[in-house]
Amino acid sequence: MKKIALLAALVCAAVIVTCYTNPETGRKGLMLLNSSQEASLGLSAFQDIKKNTPRTTNASEQALVEKVGRKISGVVKLSNAQWEYVCFKSEEPNAFCLPGGKIGVYNAILPITQNEAGLAAVMGHEVAHATARHGGERMSESLLISLGGIALDVAMAEKPEETRQLALGAYGVGTTLGRTLPHSRSQELEADRMGLLYMARAGYDPREAVKFWKRFKDFKGAGGSVPAFLSTHPTDDRRIAQLEELMPEAIAEYEKHRK
Ligand SMILES: [Zn+2]
């Protein structure tokens, strides 16, 4: 990862336009894509996933994902978003939000989220990855490392399949060919922080986020499989500690939006 950071810093120093600053946190990252390119990558990745992953057959699971998804997306700004919420049938407890507002929840996570607010914690976190453009940042790193930093449209034209696989990996969706890149520790903590405020603004009690992460820790402790999106860094304890630090601010948001 140090190598990536160094390369990113070099590219950022050379071409100022490839840098992106997160408006919420001020963190800088490499960005070789504009947001409409990102949205179209997200859309084609989502079409791919829908083709290859069965949907849940349980209508109430789909309805729940849609209900919580609408509330969360109602309080965020995501460029070029055409929101869509799909509950997939999968043994892996996982969820994602692709650029362009394409949200997927794997139904194996529902026993751990347990209630609407628990699911809002997960979806808030995933939507935050999209609004913070973490996937675009990782896609840029992938382009830099695997394809020598060529522009996305050139990559698409010359190596469409390779570019598609890079995108899926960068957006945290496992594929048979590509590998999933774990989010960095700073991206995870950023998504936790933003996601907590999103769920509060959407009218969900932010204290439920801490409860979810504790249940998730127990699930892993009991030998449950760990999905890539919720990978080992930061540790669950570090996440929970940060969420607890942010709780007064989040509760104030919640009280404001509750009525
Ligand atoms: Zn994450």
Boltz pocket constraint, residues with backbone or C-beta under 6 A from the ligand:
constraints:
  - pocket:
      binder: B
      contacts: [[A, 125], [A, 129], [A, 183], [A, 187], [A, 188], [A, 191], [A, 229], [A, 230]]
      max_distance: 6.0
